[in-house]
Amino acid sequence: VQLQASGGGLVQAGASQRLSCAPSGRTVSTLTMGWFRQAAGKEREFVAAIRRSGAAPFYSDPVKGRFTISRDNAKNTVYLQMNSLKPADTAVYYCASTVLNPIMSALFTPETYQYWGQGTLVTVSS
């Protein structure tokens, strides 16, 4: 499975941005998909995930209420809608996937995911 992430760029604080991730070689409905981010000098951190079952998604506390992960099976694409962006959201964003249906606690760890996209940079200016 290859993941192609897109949608990053430079935005002002308070603006919105939507990231997309399209897997090749497999349909999104058969994958648990996650978004992670890594800011300069920091470790990669969990942002959001949606199970292959399409059950209620999960979010990290810093983005809860501002970000929304969704899946469009017809377009075979997963999105991360980011609203009310803050400078602290500046990072390289990675989409990741696994064919597994992990337990909730495993969704938050990068090691759970078998496949990773190349990352897309989101820069939020103040």
C-alpha positions as CSV (number, residue, x, y, z in Angstrom):
1,V,0.0,0.0,0.0
2,Q,1.3,3.4,-1.0
3,L,-0.1,6.5,0.6
4,Q,-0.1,9.9,-1.1
5,A,-0.7,12.8,1.2
6,S,-1.4,16.3,-0.1
7,G,-2.9,19.6,0.9
8,G,-0.2,21.2,3.1
9,G,0.9,24.8,2.8
10,L,1.2,28.1,4.6
11,V,-1.9,29.5,6.3
12,Q,-2.6,32.2,8.8
13,A,-3.7,31.4,12.4
14,G,-7.5,30.9,12.5
15,A,-7.7,29.6,9.0
16,S,-8.7,26.2,7.8
17,Q,-6.9,23.6,5.7
18,R,-7.8,20.2,4.4
19,L,-5.3,17.4,4.0
20,S,-6.0,14.4,1.8
21,C,-4.5,10.9,1.7
22,A,-5.2,8.4,-1.0
23,P,-3.9,4.9,-0.7
24,S,-3.0,2.9,-3.8
25,G,-3.3,-0.8,-3.9
26,R,-6.1,-1.0,-1.4
27,T,-9.4,0.6,-0.7
28,V,-9.8,2.9,2.3
29,S,-12.7,0.9,3.6
30,T,-10.3,-2.0,4.3
31,L,-7.8,0.1,6.1
32,T,-7.6,1.8,9.5
33,M,-6.2,5.2,8.7
34,G,-4.4,7.6,10.9
35,W,-2.8,11.1,10.8
36,F,0.3,11.9,12.7
37,R,2.4,15.1,12.8
38,Q,5.9,15.9,13.7
39,A,7.1,19.4,14.5
40,A,10.7,20.4,14.2
41,G,12.7,19.0,17.0
42,K,9.8,17.0,18.4
43,E,8.7,13.4,18.3
44,R,5.9,12.2,15.9
45,E,2.6,12.5,17.6
46,F,-0.9,11.1,17.0
47,V,-3.5,13.4,15.6
48,A,-6.5,11.4,14.5
49,A,-7.6,8.0,13.3
50,I,-10.6,6.3,11.8
51,R,-11.0,2.6,11.9
52,R,-11.6,0.5,8.8
53,S,-15.1,-0.2,10.2
54,G,-15.9,3.5,10.0
55,A,-16.7,3.6,13.7
56,A,-16.4,6.8,15.7
57,P,-13.0,8.4,15.0
58,F,-10.4,9.3,17.6
59,Y,-8.5,12.5,18.2
60,S,-5.7,13.8,20.3
61,D,-6.6,16.4,22.9
62,P,-4.8,19.3,21.2
63,V,-6.9,18.9,18.0
64,K,-10.2,17.7,19.4
65,G,-13.0,19.9,18.4
66,R,-11.0,21.6,15.7
67,F,-9.9,18.7,13.4
68,T,-12.1,16.2,11.7
69,I,-11.0,13.0,10.0
70,S,-13.3,11.5,7.4
71,R,-13.3,9.0,4.7
72,D,-14.8,9.1,1.2
73,N,-15.0,5.5,-0.1
74,A,-16.1,6.6,-3.6
75,K,-13.0,8.7,-3.9
76,N,-10.8,6.2,-2.0
77,T,-9.5,9.1,0.1
78,V,-9.2,10.0,3.7
79,Y,-9.3,13.7,4.8
80,L,-8.2,15.7,7.7
81,Q,-10.2,18.9,7.9
82,M,-8.3,21.3,10.1
83,N,-10.1,24.4,11.4
84,S,-9.1,27.2,13.7
85,L,-5.4,26.5,13.0
86,K,-2.8,27.7,15.5
87,P,0.9,28.2,15.2
88,A,1.3,25.2,17.4
89,D,-0.2,23.1,14.6
90,T,2.8,23.7,12.4
91,A,4.3,20.4,11.5
92,V,4.8,17.8,8.9
93,Y,1.6,15.8,8.7
94,Y,1.8,12.1,7.8
95,C,-1.0,9.8,6.9
96,A,-0.6,6.1,7.9
97,S,-2.6,3.0,7.5
98,T,-2.9,-0.6,8.8
99,V,-4.9,-3.5,7.6
100,L,-5.5,-4.4,11.2
101,N,-8.4,-3.2,13.4
102,P,-6.3,-2.3,16.4
103,I,-7.6,-1.8,19.9
104,M,-8.1,1.8,20.9
105,S,-4.9,2.4,22.8
106,A,-2.9,1.0,19.8
107,L,-4.4,3.6,17.5
108,F,-2.3,6.3,19.1
109,T,1.1,4.7,18.5
110,P,3.1,5.0,15.2
111,E,4.3,1.4,15.5
112,T,0.7,0.2,14.9
113,Y,0.7,1.4,11.3
114,Q,2.4,-0.5,8.6
115,Y,2.2,2.0,5.8
116,W,3.2,5.7,5.8
117,G,2.9,8.5,3.3
118,Q,5.7,11.0,2.6
119,G,4.4,13.8,4.7
120,T,3.0,17.2,3.9
121,L,4.1,20.4,5.6
122,V,1.6,22.7,7.2
123,T,2.8,26.0,8.4
124,V,0.6,28.3,10.5
125,S,1.7,31.8,10.8
126,S,0.7,34.1,13.7
